[in-house]
Amino acid sequence: MKKNHIVIIAITFLLCFSSASAQRGDYSAEVKDAMSKLSVLNGKWEGSGWMMSPKREKNNSNVKETLTWKLDNTVLLIEGIGKDDSGKVVHNAMATVFYDAKEKQYRMISHLSDGMWTDATFEVIEDNKKFKWTIDTRGASIVYTINIEDGKWFEEGSYSRAGMEEPMKFFEMNLQKK
């Protein structure tokens, strides 16, 4: 009797799983098409950057960004590391960028080595040339813009909140494709 229950449970599970898989649809063509608008980012990039500290001091760094396609070109993995002139790591981050076919929008999930993470919106402003990602939190907005031209990556970040006349630039990065 126990054997029959196990078989019935296994068959029920398989039918439910098959039904759920069939209902979710295949979005791979749509996702790959959307992600192709980011293809210029794929590869290794190196250069310099700076970030404003909470004390409003500029901290310079040497930066390496490695962007790699994952899951059959449906997810872009970003790994970035910045070191100061002494070689000390001052920035260590990883992110994934993907296209949500159901919501018809790009998303970016980023992680820092201190355990912090963000869920950001990601936009293609101009295919394979200009991008923007935004983090909205507690009445403030952090916006990063990326411009790619002739194998060069220029990115800047700004912070704004209610009551500010104009956003405050706190980040800049200039990279070359290797």
Secondary structure as GFF3:
##gff-version 3
##sequence-region A 1 178
A	DSSP	alpha_helix	2	24	.	.	.	ID=ss1
A	DSSP	alpha_helix	28	35	.	.	.	ID=ss2
A	DSSP	three_ten_helix	36	41	.	.	.	ID=ss3
A	DSSP	beta_strand	43	52	.	.	.	ID=ss4
A	DSSP	beta_strand	58	70	.	.	.	ID=ss5
A	DSSP	beta_strand	75	83	.	.	.	ID=ss6
A	DSSP	beta_strand	89	100	.	.	.	ID=ss7
A	DSSP	beta_strand	105	112	.	.	.	ID=ss8
A	DSSP	beta_strand	117	126	.	.	.	ID=ss9
A	DSSP	beta_strand	130	137	.	.	.	ID=ss10
A	DSSP	beta_strand	140	149	.	.	.	ID=ss11
A	DSSP	beta_strand	152	161	.	.	.	ID=ss12
A	DSSP	beta_strand	168	177	.	.	.	ID=ss13
###
